[in-house]
Amino acid sequence: MAAKRKLANRDVALEIARERFGYRNLRHGQREAIDFVLAGRDVLAVMPTGSGKSAIYQIPAVAVSGPTIVVSPLIALQKDQAETLDELDTGGAAVVNSATPAGIRREAFEDFEGGDLEFLFLTPEQLAKPEILDTVRAAEPSLFVVDEAHCISEWGHDFRPDYLHLGEVIEALGHPQVLALTATAGQQVRDEIISRLGMRDPAVVVHGFDRPNIHLAAETFESENDKLEALLRRVDWATKPGIVYVASRKHAVEIAAALSERGISAFAYHGGMPAKERGPLQDDFMADKFDVIVATSAFGMGVDKPNVRFVFHYDAPHSIDAWYQEIGRAGRDGERAEALLFYRPEDLRIHKFFAGGSRIAEDQVQRFVEAFEDAAGPLDEQAIKDATGLSKTKIVRLLSRLTEMGAVECTDEGARLPEDKASEAAVIIQEAAGEEERLHQAELERIERMRAWAELLTCRREYVLSYFGEKASPRCEFCDNCERTAMPQMEREAPESPPLRKPLRREEKEAAPEFPPHTRVFHAEWGLGVVESIAGDGITILFDTAGEKTLSLRVVCDRHLLEKAS
């Protein structure tokens, strides 16, 4: 049973923030989230990297009674945070992971269980071990913090299968108060986090996504050669240091080499490199020994370098969530920074290909369920893999899915199909396959939203902030589209500048300002609806009764098919 928290008020928390952590003031999003934690609520805080999310758990943890578990996938970041907390008067902190020596591990658990340690940092993989879960349960933690919580989402860009077990861990601990933190989560991902963690009536705080010092832009190219040449020129001219994100290891290596040939100190970074190589390279970049890092999405989580002047995407990410988290690594010192997407529509095909590859088909669900029907006892992950041929990621996803459905029971010996469910195998297969299809369609929708942003004709910042659930002005005046409509002369290509997007056609100029996203409109045949996006010659509208329709802007303008609705 989780320890009962003795709550503190805001005045106590502010005193702790100032005296123990050295904060002069708390930011608006921090204050709101901390107030909810102090009130005893489960809380999901969605705030960009660099906005002070750590304070949201650290201050309440010190202010109220009971020890705190902090779950994070980043061992290096855990170590940094624990060392910082140890230097302060916060009750002590320790990190336990696969590399922790047995003696230090034993001491940490003894201190935590004995009440001599406030913070214990663990990876989700550690909590999957029954002996560690039993030790943590004995300590009766009162606050369970999940950092990088988007990793639990199956359609999140950093999905980690081991995060799927955290909901079961929380229940096994007696459901202590849960605080989930993430730097990026649209509505779908937020819903997934809340559901997977079993959060109870959570307070959801979404704040601070507007980074007004980052200039947003996208440029469209017809050929790969044009796009590459434009990137190389832009990096050459840009104020440095900066990051170039790519979709493949091949691009990382080739572009880093091309930049080096131009005399730019650049290096490639990707998940296929040994950790002993990645670590020193990252350290050198942080120390300004390199000007440019050309990286896959393997680089960035937990990185806090204040003077990054640009983040260029050579390849379009698969979602707004992924793109926004990556551009958020620019301009953390508050000075101007550039976020530029080099876009070809073909670039998104690779994401659709991978979305298809990660999809769990109905026949795979059937093999999974039949493995339990044929088994004489509980099956562990290896036994399921041997029987089905499925990958670990798909096995963990299906175990989690069927456990939620009540179709599979998980024990210390493994998972099994309850006897009373044996006759329902066909229904279980159909329901699980249907949920997987819904997940696949949601992933395709996220890719389409990224395409819509790349081809957007209206304010880019307003589109992004609306996606994350924040109100925004319809014009930011600090993105390429706002500048282009306000100052037509900006469409002219500067001397030796890379190609800009093609000039807007007359009908696009007329329709984009008249029917921007989120405008309520009326169509004579389909009735009332809301504009979702404008991209290229298409305007996409979600009608109340007719569903989603994409119309030609030219036809809309020429035939006056839409009217603004009150």
N, C-alpha and C positions, 0 to 999 in steps of 0.2 A: 504493500500500500504506500503510495507516495506521501511524503511528509507534507503536513499542512503548513502553508506559508503564512507567516505573520507579516501582514502587509504594512507598507510604509506610505506616508503621504508625499506629495510633490516637494514640499519644503525640505524633507529629509533627503530626498533623492538629489535635489539641487545642491544641497550642502555637500553631499558625497561627491557629486560631479566636480565641484570646485576644489574641495580640499584634498581629495584622493586622486582624481584624474586630471586636475589642472584645467578643466573647462571653465571659461569665463561665462559662457552662455550656451544654451542648447538650441539647436536649430528647430524650426517649426515641426518638421516631420519627426525628428527625434523626440521632442516633447510629447507629441500626440501618441506615439507608439509606447513610450515609457509610461505615460499615464494609464494606458490600457493594461500594460503588464502589471503595474502597481495595483490596479483594480481587480486583478486575479483572472483576467480574461486570456484565453488563447489568442495569439496575435500573429497575423501575417503582415510583415512589413516589406514593401516593395520600393526600394530606393536605389538610385544609381550608385555604382562603385565610387568611393571617395566622399560619400555623403555622411559618413559616420555611423554606419549600421552597428558596428561593434558596441558602441555606447548604449544601444538599446537593450542589450542583454547584460552588459557589464555593470551598469549602474543599479538596475533593479536587483541583480544577483547579490550585490553587496548590501543593498538597502533592506532586504528582507531575509528571513531565516530559511535555512535549508540549502544543501549543496546543489551545484549546477552541472549538468552534462552539456557539453558543446560538441555537436557532431559536424564534421567538415571533411571533405575529400582531400584537402590540401595539407599535407603533413608539414611542409615548410611554413605555411601561414599559421598553422596551429602552434608551431614552435615559436614563431615571432610573437604571437599574441600572448602565449604563456609566459615567455621571458619578460614581456612588458608588464604583465599583471604581477609577476613575482617581484618586480622592482618597486611596485606600489603597495600601499597598505590595503590589500583587497582580500586577504584570507588565503592566499597561495593558489598556485595553479600547476598542473602537471599534464604531460602528454604521454599517452600510451598508444603505440602502434607496433607493427610487425618488427620494426628495427630496435625497439626499446629493450635493453638488457633485462634479464629475468629479475635481478635484484631491485632495479629501479621500478620495474613494473609492480612487483610485490609491495614495495614501500608506498607507491602511489595509491594502490587500492586500499592498503591498510589505513593510510591517512584520510582517504576519501570516506571510507566506511566509518572511521572513528570521529569524523566531524572536524578534522584538522586541515582539510583542504576544501576550498570553495569551488574551484573550477577543475573539471577533468575533461580534457580534450580527447575525443575518440574518432576514429573513422567508422563508417557504417559496417565495414568488414569485421571490425573488432566486436561490435555488438551482436554480430551473427553467431558468435561463439557462446555456447550455453554457459560455460564456466564464468566468462566475463559478465554476461547478463545477470547471472545469479549474484555475483559480487556487487554489481551496480544496484541491483534490486535491494540488497541488504542495506545499502547506504541511504535508501529512501530519498532520492533526489527530488527536489520540489520544482525545479525548472529544467525543461528539456529544450535545448536550443538546436535548431537545424539550420546551419549556415549553407549557403549556396543551394537553397531549397528547390530551385528549378531542376536540380539533378534528379528529382523524384519523378518528374513528368516524362511520360513516354513520348510526348511530342516536343519536349524541351531539347535544346540544342546540345546540352551536355548530359544527356541521360546516363545515369549510372544504375545498373540493375540492383546493386546492393542497397540502394536507397529505398527500394520497394518494400524491404523488410521493416522499415522504421515504424510504420503504423502498428505492426504486431509487437515491436519492442516497447512502444509507448504504452500499449495496453498491458503488456506483461509487467511493466513498472507501476501499474495502478493508475495510469493516465495522469502523470504530473502535468503542471501547466506547460503548454507548448508555445514556443516562440519560433516562427519560421522566418528566415531572412533571405532575400534574394535581390540581385541588382537588376533583374529583368524578368518580367512575367506579364504577358497579356492575359486577357480574361480566361482563355482556355487553360493556360498553365496555372493560373491562380486557383481555378476550380479543381484542377487535378491535385495540386499541393494540399488543399484543404481536405479533399476526399481521402487521399492516400494516407495522410497523417492522422485521420480521424479527429480533426480539430473540432471542438465543440463551441458553437456560436462564436466563431472567431471575429475579432475586430480586424478589418483589413485597412491598412494604411498605405496608400499609394501617393508618393510625394517626390518632388524634386527632379522629375525627368527632363525638365527644360534646361538644357545646357546652352544658354544664349550666346556664349563665347565661341561655340563651334559652328562654323559656316557649313551648311549642308548643300550638296550638289550631286548631280549625276550627269554623265555624258554618254551618249549612245554612239556605237561604232558599228560599221557594216562588216569589217573584216578583223580577224585576229591580229594581223600585222599592224593595222592602223592603231588598234587598241594598245598593243605592246609599245609601239613607238611613242604614243601619247603618254603612257605611264612613265617611260624612261625619261622623257623630257620634263614632265611635271616633277618627278622626284629630283631631277638635276637642279631645277630652279627653286624648289621648295625650301623654306626655312626648316632646318633639322634640329633635333632628331625626329624620326618618324617611323611608322609601321606600315608595311604593305601586306595586306591579307590576301591569301590565295586559297584555292580549293583543293590543290593537290601537292604532293611532295615534289613532283616533277616541275611544276611551275615555281615552287619555292627555290629549288636549286638553279633552274635556268635563269630566272629573273635576278636572283642575287649575283649570279655570275655576270650577267649583262650589265648590271649596275657597277660592279667592280671594274669591268673593262672601261667604264666611263670615268674611273677615278673616284668613285663614291665608296666609302667604307661600308660595306654591306655584307650580311651573312644570312644563310638560310636556316630556318628552324622548323622542324616538323616532328611528329610523333614517332617516326621510324628511326630517329637518331638515338643512340644510347644516352641514358640519363647523365652519364659522366661527361658527355659532350655538351648536352643542352644546358646543364647548370652553369658551367663557366661562361658560355656564350651569353646567356641571359644576364649574368652578373656584369659582364663587360658592357652590355648595352645599357644596363641601369647606371653604370659608372661613366657613361658618355664616351666609351672607347670605340664604339661603332656609331655611325650616323643613322643607319637604316637596318631594320630587321625585316626580312621577307618570310612570313610565317603562315602556317595553317592555323586552324582554330586551336591547335595544341598549345599555342602561346597565349598567355594573357590572364587566366584566372588567378587572382591574388596578386597580380603585378600592379604596383602603384608608383609610377614614374611621373612626376609632376610636369616636366617640360616637353612632353611629346607634342610636336607642332602639327603633325598631320597623321591621319589614318586613311590610307587609300585602299579601296577594295578592288583588286584586279578581277576577281570573280565575285559574282553576286552571292551572298550567303543564302541559306535556304529559308530564312525567316526574318521578320522585323526584329524579333527578340535577339537573335544572334548578332545581326548587324548593329543594333543599338548598343549592346553590351561592348562590342569591339570598338566602336567609335568613341565610346565613353572613356577610353584610355587616353584620349587626346585632351589637351588643355586643362589639366587638373590644377594648374597654377592660376587659372582664371584668365590667362591671356588668350588672344585669338588663336584658334586652331582650325584646321581644315579637315572635313570629312567628305571624300569624293569617291563615288562609285563609277568605275569604268565598265560600261554595261553593253552586253550583246544579249538579245533575247535567247540565243542558243545556250547561254551559260547556265540557265536554270534547268536545262534538260538533265544534267548530271544529278541534280537533287531529286528530280522525279524518278530517275533510274534507281537511286539509292532508296527512295521511299518505297519503290516496288520491291526491292530486295529485302527490306526489313519487314515487309508485310507477312503476317502469319496467315496462311491460306487455310481453308476449311479442312483439307485433307491432312494438314499438319496438326490441327487441333484434334482430328479424329485419331491419328496415331498416338498423340499424347494421352488421350482418355483411354484408348485401348490398352496402352502400356499398364495402366493401373488395373484395368479389368483382368489382365492376364497375370498380374503379379500375385505371389503368395503372401506378401507382406508389404510394409512401407518401402518406398523407393527414395533413395537420395538422388542428388542431381546427376551424379555419374551414371547411376543405374538408368535414369530416365534418358540420358544422352545415348547410352548404349542401345536402349530399346527403340528410340525414335530417330536418332541421327540429327536432332535439332541442336542449334547452338546454345551456349549458356544463356545468352541474352534472351532468346525466345523461350527457353525453359523457365527462367525466372519470371518473365512476363506472364506466361500462362499459369504458373503456380500462383502468382499474385492474383491474377484474374479469377481463377477458379476458386481460390480461397475466399475472395470477396463474395462470390456467388454462393458460397456454402457447399460447393461441389467437391472440394478437396479439403482434407484436414492435415495440418502440418504438426508433426511431433518431433521429439528429439531424435527418433530413429529414422525419420524421413516423412514423406507425404503419402497419403493413401486416399482411396475413394471409399467413403462411408458405405456400409452395406445398404442403407436405405436409399442411396443414390444410384445404385447399380442399374436399376430399371429405368433411370432417367438419362442414360448416357446420350441418347439421340438429342434430347432437348438441351442438355448441357453443351454438346458440340455446336448445335445451331446458335445458341445464345452467345457463346464465346466467340464463334466465328463472326457473328453479327457485330459484336463489339469491336473486334479487330478491323472489320471493314469500316466502321465509323471512325476509328482511329486513323486509318489510311486516308480516308477522305478529308479528315481534319488536317493531316499533314500536307495534302495537295492544296488545300485552301490556304495554308500558311505560305506555301511557295507562291501562290497566286497573289497574295497580299504583298509579297516582296516585289513581284513583277509590277504590280500596280504602283508601288512607291517609285520604282525606277523609271516608270513611264508617266509619272504624275505631271500634271500641268498646273496645279494649284500649289498652295504653300506646303512645303515638305514638312516643316516643323509641326504645323497644325495636324497633319495626317498622323504623324508619329505620336504626338501627345494624346490625340483622340484614341489611338490604338491602345495606349496604356491606361486610358481612363481618366486623363487629366484635361481640364478645360483649357482652351487655347484660343488666341485671336486668329481670325481667318488669314491674317498676313503677319509674318514675322519680320519682313524686310531684311532677313539675313540668310536667305537661301537663294539658289539660282533662279527659281521660278518667280519669287517675289521681286527680285531685282530686275528680271527680264520684263515683267509686265509693267513695272514702275518706270523703267528706263530702257526703252526699246533699243537705244544705241548700244546697249551691252550685248545685243545679239551679234554685233559685228566682231569678227575675230580679231583679237589683238595680234600684233606682230609676233611671228614665230610661235603662236599659241597652238596647243593641240586642238583638234577639231571639237567644236561645241556641238550640242544637239541641234538638229535641224530647226529653222525658224518655224514658229507656230503658223498653221494655216488660218485663214480668216475665220472659218466657222469654229475652229478650236478656241481662238481668242474670244469669240463672242460667247460660246457656251460655257467655257471654264469658269469665268467670273460669275455668270448668271446662275449656274447650278453647281456650286462647289459641293464637295462631300458633306453629308449630313443635312442637306437641304431637303425639306419636305416638298414633294412635287405631286402633280396630278396628270394622269394619262387617260384619254377618252375611253380606251378599251380596257386598260388594266387597273384603273382607279388610282388610289393614293399609294405613295411609296416614298422611300428615302434614298437619295443618291449615296452610293457606297464609294465609288471612285470614278475618276476620269483618266483614261490611259490611251495614248495614241488617238485614233478616231473613234474610240468607244467610250460610252458612258454607262456604267453599271448601276442599276437601280434595284433595290429590294422592295417589291410591291407587297402590300398587306395581304392580298388574296392570291395573286398570280405568281408569287415567288420572285426569284432573281432573274432579271432580264438585262442583256447588254445591247444597247442601241447604237447606231451610227450617229456621231455628232453632226455630220453633214446633213443627214436626213432629219434629225431633230430640229436643226436650225431652219432648213429649207421649208419644212412642212409645219413648223410651230407645234410639235407634238407634245411638248411639256409646258405646264404652267406651274408657277410657284403656288404651294398650298399654304394656307394660314395655319 
